[in-house]
Amino acid sequence: MSSQAKASSASKGEKALKWILGICLAVGGVLVILPFVWMILSSFKPESEIQNIPPTLLPERFTTENFKNLFENMNFGVYLKNTLIIVFFSFIGLFLNAMAGFGFAKYKFKGSNNLFYIVLATMMIPGQVTMIPVYLILNEMHLTNTMIGIVLPGLVGAFGIFLFRQFMATIPDELLEATRLDGASEFRTFMQIVLPISKPILAVQGILAFIGGWNSFLWPLIIANDEKLYTLSVGLSLLKGQYGGNYALQMAGSTFMVVPIIIIFIFFQKHIIENYAISGIK
């Protein structure tokens, strides 16, 4: 067999393999997406239609009554408010992480490296290990069952400080020195020079801060025993327990919880992927 025939045969084999892989990926994608599509469409169905046999994918009678019940009868308005408060403080924590990362990146003082290593070491400790000590500390401070007690432990994080530090270490010192020579204070230098340069890592961490705050579940459940302080995730868990047989209501709650995260990921997936690229390269 000539070399040209071998090359043609190999090319056909590669094309066939690509087609097979493409079909497998398409089937896998449909299998992954189908439950989410089913959940979203079922949230607009009445309960009687969800229990029909055989089931239907598209709603025969479109209704928003399930979402009305969530906010009128299930306190989801309160849960949403609490979740948005946590998200807001997550962004404040993002700013504090950026300041700490800038300090570790550009200010050299005695023991700075050792202190940074200690911060990194806290990443090795599972969150479940520190929950009880943190709870006891907050209890001594009379901050349990308060919004401050919910947001305070998650205000700063070692991973965020690490990423900001690694990114800001690449900012030229000459640029900062020139800004200082122009009479700018350290805070003004940070706000007007460092933060604008750090937009890529700010975007990444901002997205992750929103997702983390929106999905907050375990800590609010532990620290708060007042339903007025529950988040959407905790409310969804209560919904499953109290209305386990009402699948339409559960689908509506799950849709309201999941769809914002899906939208965020679709529009900002590039930045989310860059987060892991930055953490790996730096």
Phi and psi in degrees as GROMACS dihedral restraints (atoms count N, CA, C in turn):
[ dihedral_restraints ]
;  ai    aj    ak    al  type     phi  dphi    fc
    3     4     5     6     1   -70.7    20    10
    4     5     6     7     1   161.0    20    10
    6     7     8     9     1   -63.9    20    10
    7     8     9    10     1   -32.9    20    10
    9    10    11    12     1   -66.7    20    10
   10    11    12    13     1   -39.6    20    10
   12    13    14    15     1   -67.2    20    10
   13    14    15    16     1   -39.1    20    10
   15    16    17    18     1   -63.6    20    10
   16    17    18    19     1   -42.1    20    10
   18    19    20    21     1   -63.8    20    10
   19    20    21    22     1   -40.8    20    10
   21    22    23    24     1   -64.5    20    10
   22    23    24    25     1   -40.6    20    10
   24    25    26    27     1   -65.2    20    10
   25    26    27    28     1   -41.6    20    10
   27    28    29    30     1   -64.7    20    10
   28    29    30    31     1   -38.8    20    10
   30    31    32    33     1   -63.9    20    10
   31    32    33    34     1   -41.3    20    10
   33    34    35    36     1   -65.0    20    10
   34    35    36    37     1   -38.3    20    10
   36    37    38    39     1   -64.3    20    10
   37    38    39    40     1   -39.7    20    10
   39    40    41    42     1   -65.8    20    10
   40    41    42    43     1   -41.1    20    10
   42    43    44    45     1   -63.5    20    10
   43    44    45    46     1   -41.8    20    10
   45    46    47    48     1   -63.3    20    10
   46    47    48    49     1   -40.8    20    10
   48    49    50    51     1   -64.4    20    10
   49    50    51    52     1   -40.8    20    10
   51    52    53    54     1   -63.0    20    10
   52    53    54    55     1   -40.9    20    10
   54    55    56    57     1   -62.9    20    10
   55    56    57    58     1   -43.2    20    10
   57    58    59    60     1   -63.5    20    10
   58    59    60    61     1   -45.5    20    10
   60    61    62    63     1   -63.6    20    10
   61    62    63    64     1   -39.7    20    10
   63    64    65    66     1   -62.9    20    10
   64    65    66    67     1   -42.2    20    10
   66    67    68    69     1   -64.6    20    10
   67    68    69    70     1   -43.2    20    10
   69    70    71    72     1   -62.0    20    10
   70    71    72    73     1   -42.8    20    10
   72    73    74    75     1   -65.4    20    10
   73    74    75    76     1   -39.2    20    10
   75    76    77    78     1   -64.1    20    10
   76    77    78    79     1   -44.4    20    10
   78    79    80    81     1   -63.3    20    10
   79    80    81    82     1   -44.1    20    10
   81    82    83    84     1   -61.9    20    10
   82    83    84    85     1   -40.4    20    10
   84    85    86    87     1   -62.5    20    10
   85    86    87    88     1   -41.6    20    10
   87    88    89    90     1   -63.7    20    10
   88    89    90    91     1   -42.0    20    10
   90    91    92    93     1   -64.3    20    10
   91    92    93    94     1   -33.8    20    10
   93    94    95    96     1   -75.7    20    10
   94    95    96    97     1   -41.4    20    10
   96    97    98    99     1   -76.6    20    10
   97    98    99   100     1   -32.0    20    10
   99   100   101   102     1   -54.4    20    10
  100   101   102   103     1   -44.6    20    10
  102   103   104   105     1   -60.8    20    10
  103   104   105   106     1   -37.0    20    10
  105   106   107   108     1   -68.6    20    10
  106   107   108   109     1   -41.6    20    10
  108   109   110   111     1   -62.7    20    10
  109   110   111   112     1   -42.5    20    10
  111   112   113   114     1   -61.3    20    10
  112   113   114   115     1   -43.7    20    10
  114   115   116   117     1   -62.2    20    10
  115   116   117   118     1   -47.3    20    10
  117   118   119   120     1   -64.6    20    10
  118   119   120   121     1   -45.7    20    10
  120   121   122   123     1   -68.0    20    10
  121   122   123   124     1   -35.9    20    10
  123   124   125   126     1   -69.1    20    10
  124   125   126   127     1   -24.3    20    10
  126   127   128   129     1   -67.1    20    10
  127   128   129   130     1   -17.5    20    10
  129   130   131   132     1  -103.0    20    10
  130   131   132   133     1    13.7    20    10
  132   133   134   135     1  -104.3    20    10
  133   134   135   136     1   149.3    20    10
  135   136   137   138     1   -70.3    20    10
  136   137   138   139     1   158.0    20    10
  138   139   140   141     1   -57.5    20    10
  139   140   141   142     1   -39.9    20    10
  141   142   143   144     1   -62.1    20    10
  142   143   144   145     1   -33.6    20    10
  144   145   146   147     1   -74.5    20    10
  145   146   147   148     1   -33.7    20    10
  147   148   149   150     1   -64.4    20    10
  148   149   150   151     1   -34.1    20    10
  150   151   152   153     1   -87.1    20    10
  151   152   153   154     1     4.9    20    10
  153   154   155   156     1   -65.5    20    10
  154   155   156   157     1   144.1    20    10
  156   157   158   159     1  -122.5    20    10
  157   158   159   160     1   122.0    20    10
  159   160   161   162     1   -74.6    20    10
  160   161   162   163     1   153.4    20    10
  162   163   164   165     1   -72.1    20    10
  163   164   165   166     1   157.6    20    10
  165   166   167   168     1  -118.6    20    10
  166   167   168   169     1   145.6    20    10
  168   169   170   171     1   -78.0    20    10
  169   170   171   172     1   -49.6    20    10
  171   172   173   174     1   -87.1    20    10
  172   173   174   175     1   142.5    20    10
  174   175   176   177     1   -65.2    20    10
  175   176   177   178     1   131.1    20    10
  177   178   179   180     1   -79.5    20    10
  178   179   180   181     1   -32.8    20    10
  180   181   182   183     1  -130.2    20    10
  181   182   183   184     1   102.1    20    10
  183   184   185   186     1   -71.2    20    10
  184   185   186   187     1   129.8    20    10
  186   187   188   189     1  -146.4    20    10
  187   188   189   190     1   147.3    20    10
  189   190   191   192     1  -108.6    20    10
  190   191   192   193     1    15.9    20    10
  192   193   194   195     1   -62.5    20    10
  193   194   195   196     1   -32.8    20    10
  195   196   197   198     1   -63.5    20    10
  196   197   198   199     1   -41.4    20    10
  198   199   200   201     1   -69.7    20    10
  199   200   201   202     1   -35.6    20    10
  201   202   203   204     1   -62.7    20    10
  202   203   204   205     1   -41.1    20    10
  204   205   206   207     1   -63.6    20    10
  205   206   207   208     1   -36.7    20    10
  207   208   209   210     1   -58.8    20    10
  208   209   210   211     1   -44.3    20    10
  210   211   212   213     1   -89.5    20    10
  211   212   213   214     1   -25.3    20    10
  213   214   215   216     1   -90.3    20    10
  214   215   216   217     1   -32.4    20    10
  216   217   218   219     1  -118.5    20    10
  217   218   219   220     1   -14.3    20    10
  219   220   221   222     1  -116.9    20    10
  220   221   222   223     1    10.2    20    10
  222   223   224   225     1    61.8    20    10
  223   224   225   226     1    23.9    20    10
  225   226   227   228     1   -67.6    20    10
  226   227   228   229     1   -21.3    20    10
  228   229   230   231     1   -64.7    20    10
  229   230   231   232     1   -40.7    20    10
  231   232   233   234     1   -66.9    20    10
  232   233   234   235     1   -43.5    20    10
  234   235   236   237     1   -61.8    20    10
  235   236   237   238     1   -39.9    20    10
  237   238   239   240     1   -64.9    20    10
  238   239   240   241     1   -42.8    20    10
  240   241   242   243     1   -60.7    20    10
  241   242   243   244     1   -45.9    20    10
  243   244   245   246     1   -63.2    20    10
  244   245   246   247     1   -40.2    20    10
  246   247   248   249     1   -64.2    20    10
  247   248   249   250     1   -41.2    20    10
  249   250   251   252     1   -67.2    20    10
  250   251   252   253     1   -33.7    20    10
  252   253   254   255     1   -63.4    20    10
  253   254   255   256     1   -43.9    20    10
  255   256   257   258     1   -63.4    20    10
  256   257   258   259     1   -40.6    20    10
  258   259   260   261     1   -62.4    20    10
  259   260   261   262     1   -41.5    20    10
  261   262   263   264     1   -60.7    20    10
  262   263   264   265     1   -46.6    20    10
  264   265   266   267     1   -69.8    20    10
  265   266   267   268     1   -24.8    20    10
  267   268   269   270     1   -64.2    20    10
  268   269   270   271     1   -36.2    20    10
  270   271   272   273     1   -72.2    20    10
  271   272   273   274     1   -33.6    20    10
  273   274   275   276     1   -64.1    20    10
  274   275   276   277     1   -42.4    20    10
  276   277   278   279     1   -61.4    20    10
  277   278   279   280     1   -34.1    20    10
  279   280   281   282     1   -60.9    20    10
  280   281   282   283     1   -42.0    20    10
  282   283   284   285     1   -64.3    20    10
  283   284   285   286     1   -41.0    20    10
  285   286   287   288     1   -66.3    20    10
  286   287   288   289     1   -39.2    20    10
  288   289   290   291     1   -60.9    20    10
  289   290   291   292     1   -40.3    20    10
  291   292   293   294     1   -64.3    20    10
  292   293   294   295     1   -41.2    20    10
  294   295   296   297     1   -64.4    20    10
  295   296   297   298     1   -43.0    20    10
  297   298   299   300     1   -65.1    20    10
  298   299   300   301     1   -42.3    20    10
  300   301   302   303     1   -62.3    20    10
  301   302   303   304     1   -38.6    20    10
  303   304   305   306     1   -65.2    20    10
  304   305   306   307     1   -40.1    20    10
  306   307   308   309     1   -62.0    20    10
  307   308   309   310     1   -45.1    20    10
  309   310   311   312     1   -68.7    20    10
  310   311   312   313     1   -29.4    20    10
  312   313   314   315     1   -79.8    20    10
  313   314   315   316     1   -36.7    20    10
  315   316   317   318     1  -120.3    20    10
  316   317   318   319     1    -8.6    20    10
  318   319   320   321     1  -113.7    20    10
  319   320   321   322     1   117.2    20    10
  321   322   323   324     1  -102.8    20    10
  322   323   324   325     1   117.3    20    10
  324   325   326   327     1  -135.3    20    10
  325   326   327   328     1   168.4    20    10
  327   328   329   330     1   -62.4    20    10
  328   329   330   331     1   123.2    20    10
  330   331   332   333     1    83.9    20    10
  331   332   333   334     1     8.8    20    10
  333   334   335   336     1   -63.7    20    10
  334   335   336   337     1   -42.5    20    10
  336   337   338   339     1   -65.7    20    10
  337   338   339   340     1   -42.1    20    10
  339   340   341   342     1   -63.1    20    10
  340   341   342   343     1   -40.3    20    10
  342   343   344   345     1   -64.1    20    10
  343   344   345   346     1   -38.9    20    10
  345   346   347   348     1   -65.8    20    10
  346   347   348   349     1   -38.4    20    10
  348   349   350   351     1   -65.5    20    10
  349   350   351   352     1   -34.9    20    10
  351   352   353   354     1   -65.4    20    10
  352   353   354   355     1   -41.4    20    10
  354   355   356   357     1   -60.4    20    10
  355   356   357   358     1   -43.9    20    10
  357   358   359   360     1   -63.7    20    10
  358   359   360   361     1   -36.0    20    10
  360   361   362   363     1   -63.2    20    10
  361   362   363   364     1   -29.4    20    10
  363   364   365   366     1   -66.5    20    10
  364   365   366   367     1   -18.7    20    10
  366   367   368   369     1   -69.2    20    10
  367   368   369   370     1   -21.9    20    10
  369   370   371   372     1   -80.9    20    10
  370   371   372   373     1   -12.0    20    10
  372   373   374   375     1   -91.9    20    10
  373   374   375   376     1   120.8    20    10
  375   376   377   378     1   -60.9    20    10
  376   377   378   379     1   143.5    20    10
  378   379   380   381     1   -61.0    20    10
  379   380   381   382     1   -30.1    20    10
  381   382   383   384     1   -64.8    20    10
  382   383   384   385     1   -27.1    20    10
  384   385   386   387     1   -71.6    20    10
  385   386   387   388     1   -35.9    20    10
  387   388   389   390     1   -90.8    20    10
  388   389   390   391     1    -6.7    20    10
  390   391   392   393     1   -62.6    20    10
  391   392   393   394     1   -46.0    20    10
  393   394   395   396     1   -66.0    20    10
  394   395   396   397     1   -48.2    20    10
  396   397   398   399     1   -58.9    20    10
  397   398   399   400     1   -41.9    20    10
  399   400   401   402     1   -63.9    20    10
  400   401   402   403     1   -40.9    20    10
  402   403   404   405     1   -61.2    20    10
  403   404   405   406     1   -43.9    20    10
  405   406   407   408     1   -64.4    20    10
  406   407   408   409     1   -39.6    20    10
  408   409   410   411     1   -63.6    20    10
  409   410   411   412     1   -46.8    20    10
  411   412   413   414     1   -65.4    20    10
  412   413   414   415     1   -33.0    20    10
  414   415   416   417     1   -66.1    20    10
  415   416   417   418     1   -39.7    20    10
  417   418   419   420     1   -65.4    20    10
  418   419   420   421     1   -29.2    20    10
  420   421   422   423     1   -89.6    20    10
  421   422   423   424     1     4.1    20    10
  423   424   425   426     1    59.0    20    10
  424   425   426   427     1    39.1    20    10
  426   427   428   429     1  -109.6    20    10
  427   428   429   430     1     2.6    20    10
  429   430   431   432     1   -71.0    20    10
  430   431   432   433     1   151.1    20    10
  432   433   434   435     1    61.2    20    10
  433   434   435   436     1    34.2    20    10
  435   436   437   438     1  -134.0    20    10
  436   437   438   439     1   157.1    20    10
  438   439   440   441     1   -67.3    20    10
  439   440   441   442     1   -33.1    20    10
  441   442   443   444     1   -62.0    20    10
  442   443   444   445     1   -42.8    20    10
  444   445   446   447     1   -63.6    20    10
  445   446   447   448     1   -28.5    20    10
  447   448   449   450     1   -74.5    20    10
  448   449   450   451     1   -44.2    20    10
  450   451   452   453     1   -88.7    20    10
  451   452   453   454     1   -24.7    20    10
  453   454   455   456     1   -62.3    20    10
  454   455   456   457     1   -48.1    20    10
  456   457   458   459     1   -63.4    20    10
  457   458   459   460     1   -27.6    20    10
  459   460   461   462     1   -98.7    20    10
  460   461   462   463     1    14.0    20    10
  462   463   464   465     1   -66.9    20    10
  463   464   465   466     1   -39.1    20    10
  465   466   467   468     1  -127.0    20    10
  466   467   468   469     1   157.4    20    10
  468   469   470   471     1  -146.8    20    10
  469   470   471   472     1   145.8    20    10
  471   472   473   474     1   -63.9    20    10
  472   473   474   475     1   -39.2    20    10
  474   475   476   477     1   -65.0    20    10
  475   476   477   478     1   -41.7    20    10
  477   478   479   480     1   -64.4    20    10
  478   479   480   481     1   -43.2    20    10
  480   481   482   483     1   -60.5    20    10
  481   482   483   484     1   -42.5    20    10
  483   484   485   486     1   -60.4    20    10
  484   485   486   487     1   -47.8    20    10
  486   487   488   489     1   -64.5    20    10
  487   488   489   490     1   -42.5    20    10
  489   490   491   492     1   -64.6    20    10
  490   491   492   493     1   -41.3    20    10
  492   493   494   495     1   -62.5    20    10
  493   494   495   496     1   -45.0    20    10
  495   496   497   498     1   -65.3    20    10
  496   497   498   499     1   -38.0    20    10
  498   499   500   501     1   -72.6    20    10
  499   500   501   502     1   -46.0    20    10
  501   502   503   504     1   -71.7    20    10
  502   503   504   505     1   -19.1    20    10
  504   505   506   507     1   -65.6    20    10
  505   506   507   508     1   -20.7    20    10
  507   508   509   510     1   -84.4    20    10
  508   509   510   511     1    -8.3    20    10
  510   511   512   513     1   -72.0    20    10
  511   512   513   514     1   128.4    20    10
  513   514   515   516     1   -60.3    20    10
  514   515   516   517     1   132.6    20    10
  516   517   518   519     1   -63.7    20    10
  517   518   519   520     1   -31.1    20    10
  519   520   521   522     1   -61.2    20    10
  520   521   522   523     1   -36.3    20    10
  522   523   524   525     1   -64.7    20    10
  523   524   525   526     1   -42.0    20    10
  525   526   527   528     1   -68.9    20    10
  526   527   528   529     1   -39.3    20    10
  528   529   530   531     1   -64.6    20    10
  529   530   531   532     1   -39.8    20    10
  531   532   533   534     1   -63.2    20    10
  532   533   534   535     1   -37.3    20    10
  534   535   536   537     1   -66.8    20    10
  535   536   537   538     1   -40.7    20    10
  537   538   539   540     1   -66.2    20    10
  538   539   540   541     1   -38.3    20    10
  540   541   542   543     1   -64.7    20    10
  541   542   543   544     1   -26.6    20    10
  543   544   545   546     1   -78.2    20    10
  544   545   546   547     1     0.3    20    10
  546   547   548   549     1    96.9    20    10
  547   548   549   550     1     7.8    20    10
  549   550   551   552     1   -75.9    20    10
  550   551   552   553     1   139.6    20    10
  552   553   554   555     1   -74.5    20    10
  553   554   555   556     1   169.9    20    10
  555   556   557   558     1   -64.0    20    10
  556   557   558   559     1   -39.4    20    10
  558   559   560   561     1   -67.4    20    10
  559   560   561   562     1   -40.3    20    10
  561   562   563   564     1   -66.4    20    10
  562   563   564   565     1   -38.4    20    10
  564   565   566   567     1   -60.7    20    10
  565   566   567   568     1   -42.7    20    10
  567   568   569   570     1   -65.1    20    10
  568   569   570   571     1   -44.1    20    10
  570   571   572   573     1   -73.9    20    10
  571   572   573   574     1   -40.6    20    10
  573   574   575   576     1   -97.6    20    10
  574   575   576   577     1   -17.6    20    10
  576   577   578   579     1  -114.4    20    10
  577   578   579   580     1   -54.4    20    10
  579   580   581   582     1   -70.1    20    10
  580   581   582   583     1   -48.9    20    10
  582   583   584   585     1   -63.0    20    10
  583   584   585   586     1   -45.1    20    10
  585   586   587   588     1   -59.8    20    10
  586   587   588   589     1   -37.5    20    10
  588   589   590   591     1   -67.3    20    10
  589   590   591   592     1   -29.7    20    10
  591   592   593   594     1   -90.7    20    10
  592   593   594   595     1    19.8    20    10
  594   595   596   597     1   -55.5    20    10
  595   596   597   598     1   -40.0    20    10
  597   598   599   600     1   -59.3    20    10
  598   599   600   601     1   -47.7    20    10
  600   601   602   603     1   -74.0    20    10
  601   602   603   604     1   -29.9    20    10
  603   604   605   606     1   -64.6    20    10
  604   605   606   607     1   -41.2    20    10
  606   607   608   609     1   -63.3    20    10
  607   608   609   610     1   -44.5    20    10
  609   610   611   612     1   -62.1    20    10
  610   611   612   613     1   -51.2    20    10
  612   613   614   615     1   -68.4    20    10
  613   614   615   616     1   -31.8    20    10
  615   616   617   618     1   -63.8    20    10
  616   617   618   619     1   -42.4    20    10
  618   619   620   621     1   -63.5    20    10
  619   620   621   622     1   -46.6    20    10
  621   622   623   624     1   -66.4    20    10
  622   623   624   625     1   -33.9    20    10
  624   625   626   627     1   -65.0    20    10
  625   626   627   628     1   -41.1    20    10
  627   628   629   630     1   -63.5    20    10
  628   629   630   631     1   -46.8    20    10
  630   631   632   633     1   -62.5    20    10
  631   632   633   634     1   -43.4    20    10
  633   634   635   636     1   -64.0    20    10
  634   635   636   637     1   -43.5    20    10
  636   637   638   639     1   -67.3    20    10
  637   638   639   640     1   -39.8    20    10
  639   640   641   642     1   -65.8    20    10
  640   641   642   643     1   -35.1    20    10
  642   643   644   645     1   -92.4    20    10
  643   644   645   646     1     5.4    20    10
  645   646   647   648     1   -56.9    20    10
  646   647   648   649     1   125.7    20    10
  648   649   650   651     1  -136.3    20    10
  649   650   651   652     1   -60.2    20    10
  651   652   653   654     1   -66.0    20    10
  652   653   654   655     1   -48.7    20    10
  654   655   656   657     1   -65.7    20    10
  655   656   657   658     1   -46.1    20    10
  657   658   659   660     1   -58.7    20    10
  658   659   660   661     1   -34.1    20    10
  660   661   662   663     1   -67.2    20    10
  661   662   663   664     1   -35.5    20    10
  663   664   665   666     1   -77.4    20    10
  664   665   666   667     1   -46.2    20    10
  666   667   668   669     1   -81.9    20    10
  667   668   669   670     1   -22.1    20    10
  669   670   671   672     1  -117.2    20    10
  670   671   672   673     1   133.3    20    10
  672   673   674   675     1  -115.3    20    10
  673   674   675   676     1     7.6    20    10
  675   676   677   678     1  -101.5    20    10
  676   677   678   679     1   124.8    20    10
  678   679   680   681     1   -61.4    20    10
  679   680   681   682     1   -21.3    20    10
  681   682   683   684     1   -69.4    20    10
  682   683   684   685     1   -11.5    20    10
  684   685   686   687     1  -108.2    20    10
  685   686   687   688     1     3.2    20    10
  687   688   689   690     1   -72.7    20    10
  688   689   690   691     1   152.2    20    10
  690   691   692   693     1   -98.5    20    10
  691   692   693   694     1   178.0    20    10
  693   694   695   696     1   -61.2    20    10
  694   695   696   697     1   -40.2    20    10
  696   697   698   699     1   -64.0    20    10
  697   698   699   700     1   -43.1    20    10
  699   700   701   702     1   -66.6    20    10
  700   701   702   703     1   -41.7    20    10
  702   703   704   705     1   -61.7    20    10
  703   704   705   706     1   -36.9    20    10
  705   706   707   708     1   -66.5    20    10
  706   707   708   709     1   -36.9    20    10
  708   709   710   711     1   -65.1    20    10
  709   710   711   712     1   -41.5    20    10
  711   712   713   714     1   -63.6    20    10
  712   713   714   715     1   -37.8    20    10
  714   715   716   717     1   -60.8    20    10
  715   716   717   718     1   -40.5    20    10
  717   718   719   720     1   -66.1    20    10
  718   719   720   721     1   -35.2    20    10
  720   721   722   723     1   -77.1    20    10
  721   722   723   724     1   -40.9    20    10
  723   724   725   726     1   -84.0    20    10
  724   725   726   727     1   -30.9    20    10
  726   727   728   729     1  -126.4    20    10
  727   728   729   730     1    49.8    20    10
  729   730   731   732     1   -61.4    20    10
  730   731   732   733     1   -26.8    20    10
  732   733   734   735     1   -90.6    20    10
  733   734   735   736     1    -8.2    20    10
  735   736   737   738     1   -96.4    20    10
  736   737   738   739     1    88.3    20    10
  738   739   740   741     1   -70.8    20    10
  739   740   741   742     1   -31.6    20    10
  741   742   743   744     1   -63.4    20    10
  742   743   744   745     1   -41.9    20    10
  744   745   746   747     1   -67.1    20    10
  745   746   747   748     1   -40.1    20    10
  747   748   749   750     1   -64.9    20    10
  748   749   750   751     1   -40.0    20    10
  750   751   752   753     1   -64.3    20    10
  751   752   753   754     1   -38.8    20    10
  753   754   755   756     1   -65.3    20    10
  754   755   756   757     1   -44.1    20    10
  756   757   758   759     1   -63.0    20    10
  757   758   759   760     1   -43.0    20    10
  759   760   761   762     1   -65.2    20    10
  760   761   762   763     1   -40.1    20    10
  762   763   764   765     1   -63.5    20    10
  763   764   765   766     1   -45.4    20    10
  765   766   767   768     1   -62.5    20    10
  766   767   768   769     1   -30.5    20    10
  768   769   770   771     1   -79.6    20    10
  769   770   771   772     1   -38.7    20    10
  771   772   773   774     1   -91.7    20    10
  772   773   774   775     1   -37.1    20    10
  774   775   776   777     1   -57.5    20    10
  775   776   777   778     1   -44.1    20    10
  777   778   779   780     1   -58.0    20    10
  778   779   780   781     1   -38.0    20    10
  780   781   782   783     1   -67.1    20    10
  781   782   783   784     1   -40.9    20    10
  783   784   785   786     1   -62.0    20    10
  784   785   786   787     1   -43.1    20    10
  786   787   788   789     1   -63.1    20    10
  787   788   789   790     1   -44.9    20    10
  789   790   791   792     1   -58.9    20    10
  790   791   792   793     1   -44.8    20    10
  792   793   794   795     1   -67.2    20    10
  793   794   795   796     1   -40.3    20    10
  795   796   797   798     1   -62.0    20    10
  796   797   798   799     1   -44.3    20    10
  798   799   800   801     1   -81.7    20    10
  799   800   801   802     1   -24.7    20    10
  801   802   803   804     1  -123.1    20    10
  802   803   804   805     1    23.1    20    10
  804   805   806   807     1   -62.5    20    10
  805   806   807   808     1   -31.2    20    10
  807   808   809   810     1   -60.2    20    10
  808   809   810   811     1   -44.1    20    10
  810   811   812   813     1   -69.2    20    10
  811   812   813   814     1   -37.1    20    10
  813   814   815   816     1   -64.6    20    10
  814   815   816   817     1   -41.3    20    10
  816   817   818   819     1   -67.2    20    10
  817   818   819   820     1   -37.4    20    10
  819   820   821   822     1   -61.5    20    10
  820   821   822   823     1   -30.0    20    10
  822   823   824   825     1   -55.8    20    10
  823   824   825   826     1   -46.8    20    10
  825   826   827   828     1   -74.8    20    10
  826   827   828   829     1   -30.4    20    10
  828   829   830   831     1   -66.4    20    10
  829   830   831   832     1   -43.3    20    10
  831   832   833   834     1   -63.4    20    10
  832   833   834   835     1   -45.9    20    10
  834   835   836   837     1   -64.5    20    10
  835   836   837   838     1   -29.4    20    10
  837   838   839   840     1   -80.8    20    10
  838   839   840   841     1   -41.2    20    10
  840   841   842   843     1   -73.6    20    10
  841   842   843   844     1   -42.6    20    10
